[in-house]
Amino acid sequence: MATRIHQPEKSRIVPISLKEANAFVVEHHRHNTKVVTHKVSIGLRKGDELIGVGIGAQPIARMLDDGKTFEIRRVCVLPGYKNACSKLLARLKNIAQLMGYEKIITYTLKEESGSSLRAVNARQVAKTPPGMWNRKGRKSNWQPANDHWKYRWELQDQNHDPSLN
């Protein structure tokens, strides 16, 4: 029997609390856990069901935290909702631009395709090795993704995103 593909046309972006977003991430994300701080958290609902979340904040990497850069920390969507990741990415990008951020970044694991990011005109700009963001006086929490190579992406295009309609 074929897997049912859910249609996101009837989905809508909604504001949600970090607590609600983190609960969704803890339950559904493949390789990351909750985040500690955020600037914005959004949800994607279809009817009354929360089908995805996005969380954005200042960059974790100290050298990228220049006050002009926004990091999309988590995007997590239930399986089977076509274009839902791209819809959350596009909206977080739009929110960050409206807040005045000049650069929007995010990361994927090396083994992830990045198709949702390419759909919102993102481009790969760096490859980062496995490791923690520990620094003297600042210890980070280990997450499974810390053990993998990652790609950093930039979503800088200021043009209108059709996916926001």
C-alpha angles and dihedrals in degrees: 000000000000121000112253113242112213117220117232095199090099093045122107136199114241134178114251136177123261087243092058093044092049092049089055092047093049090051100041114018115110099218113000137069133210125311124236102217137016144177095209139005124191135182134208113220131188106195105318094332121103103222100171147002139205128199126193132184145142113309118277091216105085093213091056095048096096098140090254099071126083122195123209097217102181139013115175127172134176113252119268101033104120115217092001093122091050091049091054092045092049093049094047088049090051093047091050092050091049088051088056101255113152099198129037118194139179139166137232130188114259090247094055118095100226091216093139090052093049087051089063094045096259121155133205111248106167146012115224125199125233114277149099130277092232115147133169106290093009122079119186126209117253116244128180090250089064088077095059139075111251138198120224114217131195123213099193103140108123092195122113115275113223088205089070092068 
